[in-house]
Amino acid sequence: MKDISRQIARKSVEAIVEKQGLDPVVLEVRELTDIADYFIIASGRTNRQVEAIQEAILENLKEAGFRPLGVEGKRGGEWILMDYGAAIIHIFTPETRNYYRLESLWISAPLYDAENFLKDS
């Protein structure tokens, strides 16, 4: 499962970077929860960019043979959650990300910025 979850996380981060998402981070939560191995968190400048990032992730992962278990929040574009089982992707507008502060909820999880995560993958 580790290889699959890492591949999903890597493909997600690549799509976020390609679409110029803001402050993408990867939290390795496998030791803290059974929900997933990774949480990927990023922001888009606008609702439209949040939706574009989500579409790019869907396409990138589809090409790699992965389908989401579920996608929530597409309509509003303020927070889109994409559940791939092994990895859960959160894409926010900056205001919504600041309000929920998911990174602070998982403070004990190892955190990687996009550049370091992609370099180590």
C-alpha positions, 0 to 999 in steps of 0.5 A: 500500500505504501508504494501506491499511496506514495504514487498517488501523492506524487501524481497529485503534487505534480498536478498541483505544481503544474497548475501553480497551486499555492503552498502545497504540502504533504502530511504523512499521517499513516502513523496517526490514523487509519484513514489514509497514508497521506494528506495533500493540502494546497490552495488556489488563488480563486474558486476557479483555480481550485477547480482547475487544480482538482481537474488536473489531479483527476486527470493525472491520477486517471492516466496513472490508473487511479480513480477517486473513491469520492470527490466533495465540494466541487460546486462551491470551489472553496474546499474540494476534498478528493478521497483516493483511499491511501491519500486524501487531497484537500484543495482550498481557497486561501481564506478557507485554508486559513480558517480550517488550518488542517496542518495544525490539526496534524501537527505531529505528522511529518510535513513535506513541501512539494519540492522536497516531496517530489525530490524524495519520491 
